[in-house]
Amino acid sequence: MPHRVSNFFRSRSHWHDYSHSNILSDLAVDHQPLEPWENSCTESSKPRPSPPDRTRSSLNMPDSAIKRLSLTGLHSPRMASRSQSQHHPPDLSYEIESPPLVFYGVATASTGALLSGQLKINVRDDAFPINNIKMRLVLEVTRKRPFHAHCPECAKQSTDLTTWDLLESPVTLKNGLHSFPFSFLLPGHLPASMKGSLTVNHYSLRATVTPMAGEPLKHEHTLDIKRAVNPPSLPHHSTRVFPPTNITAQCDLPSIIHPIGEFKISMRLDGVVKRNPDGKTQNNWKVKRLSWRLEETQSVISPACAKHALKLGAGEDVKKGTPHQDVRTIGADEIKSGWKSDYTTPDGSVEVEFPFSIRPDSRPVCDLKTEDGTHVSHILIVEMIVADEFAPIKNPTQATPSGAARVLRMHFNIMVTERSGLGISWDEEQPPLYENVPASPPGYVADLQEPIPDYEDLSPLDTA
């Protein structure tokens, strides 16, 4: 033990004077023999001797040895001066001043959406010299099933829609908040933001501030761009025929629906009664069950990057790639009652009206069609099971099942879009242009042929 203590510290002249015998004498003082009354205690009750205290008081170590044990690097004046002179980077933020970004109308007729805002830089130091400030509006398309599974260039395609250079020359910003405005008109043919099962469209503002000294500062802000199509004032009317039977279906339903809300469809079936030649009996088609479901179909084409383009072969088609399709149900229900049947007329009729909607937890994707091959569509499928029954004409309610049945299936194309609300397109909010201002009124002629009469010389008007 003494040789370990002596080898722990570095050798110094005054430390060699402190001999091993002094250390042993100090340890002997700490371990004095026990008193007689302590020896009479039982073996279990004897306290364990504590380890020798190797502090400065017991070992009488020199001051220099104790100082060698302290972590002087944590309290050095060099570290203190460095912490005091530490610079705080400025804070970057965006303030969007324009209304919510919504494309009104279909992609072929939409005028786009106006984006305007300010990039704010909050300088916390006394001064912050910078070389330039650049911003980009980026559309990033991510393929969840890329052409090559482990290629990041096949999975993501990024497009800069526009760029801004917010500084013409280097400048030094003082302490405080500084604003840099920007604006851009988003074209109406661009796709809306989406997060589907096969692809993701992501819009973002990306700013880069390059200081004169240090690393560039970057900040990103996500933009949520939607598309809203106003529904028509009248519902969509459709007629379906089901040969070889005489059943025809007249359907009235909305052609445009929204992710949130409930919508109704009304149907009328004609030709559900067939009179037999004997004139005493008839066959009725009775509705047993009605079900509907709303399906969403997502189709994408995953293009290949420059490294993997050779695997596709020769061709100039920009849409060339690997196609993928995903079909899922975003709403469904089954109805077993609630319709009105009339079998007393020669043709008979069945009338039914039921609601349909999108399931809240389905996270639907609005209808979309882009130039790169991405297509999202929705179909409403209505199925009706009808059973054939035999009944007398005088009493149609006393029907006997014949055992025959059919499934009447109908498909309707439905467009899913966001609600437009009270918003209008940006071009309808702007003031009139110069060419829209009407002609000014005629000016007064300087040289009049007749002098203007005085007020007293005017003739009074007829009181009648």
C-alpha positions as CSV (number, residue, x, y, z in Angstrom):
1,M,0.0,0.0,0.0
2,P,2.7,2.6,0.7
3,H,4.4,2.0,-2.6
4,R,1.1,2.6,-4.4
5,V,0.5,5.9,-2.6
6,S,4.0,7.0,-3.5
7,N,3.8,6.1,-7.2
8,F,0.3,7.8,-7.7
9,F,1.8,11.3,-7.7
10,R,4.5,12.7,-9.8
11,S,7.9,12.8,-8.2
12,R,8.9,16.2,-6.8
13,S,11.8,17.3,-4.5
14,H,9.6,18.1,-1.5
15,W,7.6,14.9,-2.0
16,H,10.7,12.8,-1.6
17,D,11.3,14.3,1.8
18,Y,8.0,12.9,2.9
19,S,9.2,9.4,3.7
20,H,7.3,6.2,3.9
21,S,7.8,6.0,7.6
22,N,5.8,9.1,8.2
23,I,2.9,7.6,6.3
24,L,3.1,4.4,8.3
25,S,3.1,6.3,11.5
26,D,0.0,8.2,10.5
27,L,-1.8,5.0,9.6
28,A,-0.8,3.4,12.9
29,V,-2.4,6.3,14.8
30,D,-5.6,5.7,13.0
31,H,-5.8,2.0,13.9
32,Q,-5.5,2.1,17.7
33,P,-6.3,-1.1,19.7
34,L,-9.8,-1.6,21.0
35,E,-10.8,-0.9,24.6
36,P,-11.5,-3.8,26.9
37,W,-15.3,-3.2,26.9
38,E,-15.3,-3.3,23.2
39,N,-13.5,-6.7,23.2
40,S,-16.3,-8.2,25.3
41,C,-18.9,-7.6,22.6
42,T,-20.0,-10.4,20.5
43,E,-18.5,-11.1,17.1
44,S,-21.6,-10.1,15.2
45,S,-21.9,-6.8,16.9
46,K,-18.4,-5.7,16.1
47,P,-18.4,-2.8,13.8
48,R,-16.3,-3.1,10.7
49,P,-13.2,-0.9,10.7
50,S,-13.5,2.0,8.4
51,P,-10.8,2.4,5.7
52,P,-8.1,4.8,6.6
53,D,-8.8,8.4,5.8
54,R,-6.3,9.5,3.2
55,T,-7.1,13.2,3.4
56,R,-4.7,15.9,3.9
57,S,-5.3,15.9,7.7
58,S,-4.4,12.2,8.2
59,L,-1.6,11.8,5.7
60,N,-0.2,15.3,6.1
61,M,0.2,15.5,2.3
62,P,1.8,18.7,0.9
63,D,-0.4,21.3,-0.7
64,S,1.1,20.7,-4.1
65,A,0.0,17.0,-4.0
66,I,-3.6,18.0,-3.2
67,K,-3.7,20.5,-6.1
68,R,-2.6,17.8,-8.5
69,L,-5.9,15.9,-7.8
70,S,-8.1,18.8,-8.8
71,L,-9.4,19.2,-12.4
72,T,-7.8,22.4,-13.2
73,G,-9.0,22.4,-16.8
74,L,-12.6,23.0,-15.8
75,H,-11.7,26.2,-14.0
76,S,-9.0,27.6,-16.2
77,P,-9.1,31.3,-17.1
78,R,-8.9,30.3,-20.8
79,M,-12.3,28.4,-20.6
80,A,-13.9,31.3,-18.7
81,S,-12.8,33.8,-21.3
82,R,-14.1,31.6,-24.1
83,S,-17.5,31.3,-22.5
84,Q,-17.8,35.0,-22.1
85,S,-17.0,35.7,-25.8
86,Q,-19.4,33.1,-27.2
87,H,-21.6,34.4,-30.0
88,H,-25.3,33.7,-30.3
89,P,-26.6,32.8,-33.8
90,P,-29.6,34.8,-34.9
91,D,-33.1,33.2,-35.0
92,L,-34.8,32.7,-38.4
93,S,-38.6,32.6,-38.8
94,Y,-41.2,33.0,-41.5
95,E,-44.4,35.1,-41.5
96,I,-46.9,34.2,-44.2
97,E,-49.1,37.2,-45.0
98,S,-51.1,35.8,-47.8
99,P,-54.4,33.8,-47.3
100,P,-54.3,30.0,-47.2
101,L,-52.8,28.6,-50.4
102,V,-55.7,27.1,-52.3
103,F,-56.0,26.3,-56.0
104,Y,-59.6,27.1,-56.9
105,G,-60.9,25.0,-59.8
106,V,-59.5,22.1,-61.8
107,A,-55.8,22.1,-62.8
108,T,-56.5,23.1,-66.4
109,A,-58.6,26.2,-65.4
110,S,-57.1,27.3,-62.1
111,T,-55.3,30.6,-61.9
112,G,-53.0,29.5,-59.1
113,A,-52.4,30.9,-55.6
114,L,-50.5,34.0,-54.4
115,L,-47.8,33.5,-51.8
116,S,-46.4,36.5,-49.9
117,G,-44.6,36.8,-46.7
118,Q,-41.5,37.9,-44.8
119,L,-38.3,36.2,-43.7
120,K,-37.4,37.5,-40.2
121,I,-34.0,37.5,-38.7
122,N,-33.6,38.2,-35.0
123,V,-30.0,39.3,-34.3
124,R,-29.2,38.7,-30.6
125,D,-25.6,40.0,-30.8
126,D,-24.6,43.7,-31.3
127,A,-23.8,43.1,-34.9
128,F,-24.0,40.2,-37.4
129,P,-22.2,40.6,-40.7
130,I,-23.6,38.5,-43.6
131,N,-22.7,38.0,-47.2
132,N,-26.0,37.0,-48.8
133,I,-29.5,35.6,-48.0
134,K,-31.0,33.1,-50.5
135,M,-34.4,31.5,-50.5
136,R,-35.9,28.7,-52.5
137,L,-39.5,27.4,-53.0
138,V,-39.0,23.6,-53.4
139,L,-41.4,20.9,-54.5
140,E,-40.1,17.5,-53.3
141,V,-41.8,14.3,-54.5
142,T,-41.0,11.2,-52.5
143,R,-41.7,7.7,-54.0
144,K,-42.4,5.1,-51.4
145,R,-41.9,2.4,-54.0
146,P,-38.9,3.8,-56.0
147,F,-37.5,2.3,-59.2
148,H,-34.4,1.1,-57.2
149,A,-35.1,0.3,-53.6
150,H,-31.8,1.5,-52.2
151,C,-31.2,4.6,-54.4
152,P,-32.0,7.9,-52.8
153,E,-32.1,9.7,-56.2
154,C,-34.8,7.3,-57.4
155,A,-36.8,7.8,-54.3
156,K,-36.8,11.7,-54.2
157,Q,-37.1,14.2,-56.9
158,S,-36.7,17.9,-55.9
159,T,-37.7,20.9,-58.1
160,D,-37.0,24.5,-57.4
161,L,-40.1,26.5,-58.4
162,T,-38.4,29.8,-57.8
163,T,-35.5,31.4,-56.0
164,W,-34.9,34.8,-54.2
165,D,-31.7,36.7,-53.6
166,L,-32.8,38.9,-50.7
167,L,-29.5,40.9,-50.5
168,E,-27.7,42.7,-53.3
169,S,-24.5,43.1,-51.4
170,P,-23.0,42.2,-48.0
171,V,-24.4,44.0,-45.0
172,T,-24.1,44.1,-41.3
173,L,-27.3,43.6,-39.3
174,K,-27.6,45.3,-36.0
175,N,-29.2,43.9,-32.9
176,G,-32.9,43.5,-33.4
177,L,-35.5,42.1,-35.8
178,H,-35.0,42.5,-39.5
179,S,-37.6,41.6,-42.2
180,F,-37.1,40.6,-45.9
181,P,-40.3,40.4,-48.0
182,F,-40.9,37.8,-50.7
183,S,-43.8,36.9,-53.0
184,F,-44.5,34.4,-55.8
185,L,-47.5,33.3,-57.8
186,L,-47.9,29.5,-57.7
187,P,-49.2,28.1,-61.0
188,G,-52.5,26.4,-60.9
189,H,-51.4,23.3,-62.7
190,L,-49.1,22.2,-59.8
191,P,-50.3,19.3,-57.7
192,A,-51.6,19.9,-54.2
193,S,-49.8,18.7,-51.1
194,M,-50.5,15.1,-50.4
195,K,-49.3,12.2,-48.3
196,G,-50.5,9.0,-49.9
197,S,-49.6,5.4,-49.7
198,L,-47.3,5.5,-52.8
199,T,-46.1,9.1,-53.1
200,V,-45.7,12.3,-51.0
201,N,-45.8,15.8,-52.4
202,H,-44.1,18.3,-50.1
203,Y,-43.8,22.1,-50.5
204,S,-41.3,24.0,-48.4
205,L,-39.5,27.4,-48.1
206,R,-35.8,27.0,-47.5
207,A,-33.6,29.9,-46.5
208,T,-29.9,30.0,-46.3
209,V,-28.1,32.9,-44.5
210,T,-24.3,33.0,-45.2
211,P,-22.4,35.0,-42.6
212,M,-19.0,36.4,-43.2
213,A,-17.5,34.1,-40.6
214,G,-18.9,30.7,-39.6
215,E,-21.2,28.1,-40.9
216,P,-24.3,29.0,-43.0
217,L,-27.6,29.2,-41.2
218,K,-30.5,27.2,-42.7
219,H,-34.3,27.3,-42.0
220,E,-37.2,25.4,-43.6
221,H,-40.9,26.1,-43.5
222,T,-43.5,23.6,-44.8
223,L,-46.4,25.0,-47.0
224,D,-49.7,23.2,-47.1
225,I,-51.3,23.8,-50.6
226,K,-54.8,22.5,-51.2
227,R,-57.2,22.4,-54.2
228,A,-60.9,23.2,-54.0
229,V,-63.4,22.7,-56.7
230,N,-66.9,24.2,-56.3
231,P,-69.6,21.6,-56.6
232,P,-72.4,22.2,-59.2
233,S,-75.7,23.6,-58.1
234,L,-77.7,20.5,-59.3
235,P,-76.9,16.9,-58.4
236,H,-75.6,14.4,-61.0
237,H,-78.3,12.3,-62.6
238,S,-77.5,8.8,-63.9
239,T,-79.5,6.0,-65.4
240,R,-78.5,2.3,-65.2
241,V,-80.0,-0.6,-67.0
242,F,-79.6,-4.3,-65.9
243,P,-80.3,-6.7,-68.7
244,P,-81.8,-9.3,-69.2
245,T,-84.2,-8.0,-66.6
246,N,-86.4,-4.9,-67.1
247,I,-85.0,-3.2,-64.1
248,T,-83.7,0.4,-64.6
249,A,-82.2,2.5,-61.9
250,Q,-82.5,6.3,-61.7
251,C,-79.8,7.8,-59.4
252,D,-79.3,11.3,-58.2
253,L,-76.0,11.9,-56.3
254,P,-73.4,14.7,-55.8
255,S,-70.5,14.5,-58.2
256,I,-68.1,16.3,-55.8
257,I,-67.8,15.4,-52.1
258,H,-65.4,16.5,-49.3
259,P,-63.3,14.6,-46.8
260,I,-65.5,15.8,-44.0
261,G,-69.3,15.7,-44.2
262,E,-72.2,13.4,-45.1
263,F,-73.8,13.2,-48.5
264,K,-77.0,11.6,-49.8
265,I,-77.9,9.5,-52.8
266,S,-81.4,8.8,-53.9
267,M,-82.3,5.8,-56.2
268,R,-85.5,4.6,-57.8
269,L,-85.8,1.1,-59.4
270,D,-88.4,0.7,-62.1
271,G,-89.4,-2.6,-63.8
272,V,-89.3,-4.7,-60.7
273,V,-92.7,-6.3,-61.6
274,K,-93.3,-8.7,-64.5
275,R,-96.9,-9.7,-65.2
276,N,-97.4,-13.3,-66.4
277,P,-99.4,-14.0,-69.6
278,D,-102.2,-15.7,-67.7
279,G,-103.0,-12.3,-66.1
280,K,-103.4,-13.7,-62.6
281,T,-99.8,-13.9,-61.3
282,Q,-96.7,-11.8,-61.4
283,N,-93.0,-12.0,-60.5
284,N,-91.6,-9.4,-58.2
285,W,-87.9,-8.4,-57.6
286,K,-87.6,-7.7,-53.9
287,V,-84.6,-5.9,-52.5
288,K,-83.0,-7.9,-49.8
289,R,-79.8,-6.0,-49.0
290,L,-78.0,-2.8,-50.1
291,S,-74.4,-2.0,-49.6
292,W,-72.0,0.7,-50.7
293,R,-68.3,1.4,-50.5
294,L,-66.1,4.2,-51.6
295,E,-62.8,3.1,-53.1
296,E,-59.7,5.2,-53.6
297,T,-57.2,4.3,-56.4
298,Q,-53.7,5.7,-56.4
299,S,-51.5,5.2,-59.4
300,V,-47.9,6.4,-59.8
301,I,-45.0,5.8,-62.1
302,S,-41.7,5.6,-60.4
303,P,-39.0,7.1,-62.7
304,A,-35.4,6.0,-62.7
305,C,-32.5,8.3,-62.0
306,A,-29.6,8.9,-64.3
307,K,-27.6,5.9,-63.0
308,H,-30.5,3.4,-63.4
309,A,-32.0,4.8,-66.6
310,L,-30.2,2.2,-68.7
311,K,-32.3,-0.5,-67.2
312,L,-35.4,0.9,-68.8
313,G,-34.0,0.7,-72.3
314,A,-34.1,3.4,-75.1
315,G,-37.0,5.8,-75.2
316,E,-37.8,9.5,-74.8
317,D,-41.0,9.1,-72.8
318,V,-40.6,11.2,-69.6
319,K,-43.2,9.0,-67.9
320,K,-41.3,5.9,-68.4
321,G,-40.7,4.0,-65.2
322,T,-42.2,1.3,-63.0
323,P,-46.0,1.7,-62.5
324,H,-47.6,1.0,-59.1
325,Q,-51.2,1.0,-58.1
326,D,-52.9,0.9,-54.7
327,V,-56.7,0.5,-54.1
328,R,-58.2,0.9,-50.7
329,T,-61.6,1.4,-49.2
330,I,-62.2,4.7,-47.4
331,G,-65.9,4.3,-46.5
332,A,-68.4,1.5,-46.5
333,D,-71.8,0.5,-45.0
334,E,-74.6,-2.0,-45.4
335,I,-78.3,-1.3,-45.3
336,K,-81.0,-4.0,-44.8
337,S,-84.1,-1.9,-44.5
338,G,-85.4,1.6,-45.2
339,W,-86.7,1.4,-48.8
340,K,-90.2,1.8,-50.1
341,S,-91.6,-0.9,-52.4
342,D,-94.7,-0.7,-54.6
343,Y,-95.8,-3.9,-56.5
344,T,-99.3,-2.8,-57.3
345,T,-98.5,-0.9,-60.5
346,P,-97.7,-2.8,-63.8
347,D,-94.0,-2.1,-63.6
348,G,-93.6,-1.6,-59.9
349,S,-91.0,0.6,-58.2
350,V,-88.6,0.7,-55.3
351,E,-87.4,4.0,-53.8
352,V,-84.4,4.3,-51.4
353,E,-82.3,7.2,-50.1
354,F,-79.2,6.7,-47.9
355,P,-76.2,8.7,-46.8
356,F,-72.6,8.0,-47.6
357,S,-69.4,9.6,-46.3
358,I,-65.7,9.1,-45.9
359,R,-64.5,7.3,-42.8
360,P,-62.7,9.9,-40.6
361,D,-59.7,7.7,-39.8
362,S,-59.1,6.8,-43.5
363,R,-57.0,10.0,-44.3
364,P,-58.2,10.3,-47.8
365,V,-56.3,11.9,-50.7
366,C,-58.1,14.4,-52.9
367,D,-58.4,13.8,-56.6
368,L,-55.1,14.4,-58.4
369,K,-53.6,14.1,-61.8
370,T,-50.1,15.3,-62.6
371,E,-47.8,15.3,-65.5
372,D,-45.4,12.8,-64.0
373,G,-48.0,10.1,-64.0
374,T,-49.5,10.4,-60.5
375,H,-53.3,9.9,-60.5
376,V,-55.7,9.7,-57.7
377,S,-59.4,8.9,-58.3
378,H,-62.5,7.7,-56.3
379,I,-65.3,5.4,-57.2
380,L,-68.6,4.9,-55.4
381,I,-69.8,1.3,-55.8
382,V,-73.4,0.4,-54.9
383,E,-74.6,-3.2,-54.8
384,M,-78.2,-4.3,-54.4
385,I,-79.2,-8.0,-53.9
386,V,-82.7,-8.6,-55.3
387,A,-84.6,-11.9,-55.0
388,D,-87.4,-13.2,-57.4
389,E,-90.8,-13.9,-55.8
390,F,-94.0,-15.3,-57.2
391,A,-97.3,-13.6,-56.1
392,P,-100.9,-13.3,-57.2
393,I,-101.8,-10.0,-58.8
394,K,-104.8,-9.4,-56.5
395,N,-102.6,-9.9,-53.4
396,P,-98.9,-9.0,-54.1
397,T,-98.0,-9.2,-50.5
398,Q,-98.6,-13.0,-50.4
399,A,-95.3,-13.7,-52.3
400,T,-93.5,-17.0,-52.5
401,P,-89.7,-17.0,-53.1
402,S,-88.7,-18.7,-56.4
403,G,-85.0,-19.2,-55.4
404,A,-83.6,-16.9,-58.1
405,A,-81.5,-13.8,-57.1
406,R,-79.4,-11.2,-58.8
407,V,-76.8,-8.6,-57.8
408,L,-77.2,-5.2,-59.2
409,R,-73.9,-3.4,-59.2
410,M,-73.4,0.3,-60.1
411,H,-70.2,2.4,-60.3
412,F,-70.1,6.2,-60.0
413,N,-67.1,8.4,-60.4
414,I,-66.8,10.8,-57.5
415,M,-64.4,13.7,-57.1
416,V,-63.0,14.3,-53.6
417,T,-61.8,17.8,-53.0
418,E,-61.4,20.3,-50.2
419,R,-64.1,22.7,-49.3
420,S,-63.7,26.2,-50.8
421,G,-65.4,27.9,-48.0
422,L,-65.7,31.7,-48.4
423,G,-62.4,32.0,-50.2
424,I,-62.1,33.2,-53.7
425,S,-59.3,33.1,-56.2
426,W,-56.6,35.8,-56.0
427,D,-57.4,37.3,-59.5
428,E,-60.9,38.1,-58.3
429,E,-59.6,40.0,-55.3
430,Q,-57.3,42.4,-57.2
431,P,-58.4,45.9,-58.0
432,P,-59.4,46.7,-61.6
433,L,-56.6,47.1,-64.1
434,Y,-56.1,50.2,-66.3
435,E,-57.8,48.6,-69.3
436,N,-60.8,47.8,-67.2
437,V,-61.3,51.5,-66.2
438,P,-64.1,53.1,-68.3
439,A,-63.5,56.3,-70.3
440,S,-63.3,59.5,-68.4
441,P,-66.1,62.1,-68.6
442,P,-65.7,64.8,-71.2
443,G,-63.7,67.9,-70.1
444,Y,-65.0,71.5,-70.1
445,V,-64.4,73.5,-73.2
446,A,-62.4,76.7,-72.5
447,D,-63.9,79.0,-75.2
448,L,-67.7,78.9,-74.9
449,Q,-69.9,80.3,-77.6
450,E,-72.3,81.9,-75.2
451,P,-71.5,83.4,-71.8
452,I,-72.8,81.7,-68.7
453,P,-75.8,83.6,-67.4
454,D,-76.0,84.9,-63.8
455,Y,-78.1,83.2,-61.3
456,E,-80.5,86.2,-61.1
457,D,-81.1,86.1,-64.8
458,L,-82.3,82.5,-64.8
459,S,-86.0,81.9,-65.4
460,P,-87.8,80.3,-62.5
461,L,-89.0,76.6,-62.9
462,D,-92.7,75.8,-63.2
463,T,-94.2,75.1,-59.8
464,A,-96.7,72.8,-61.3
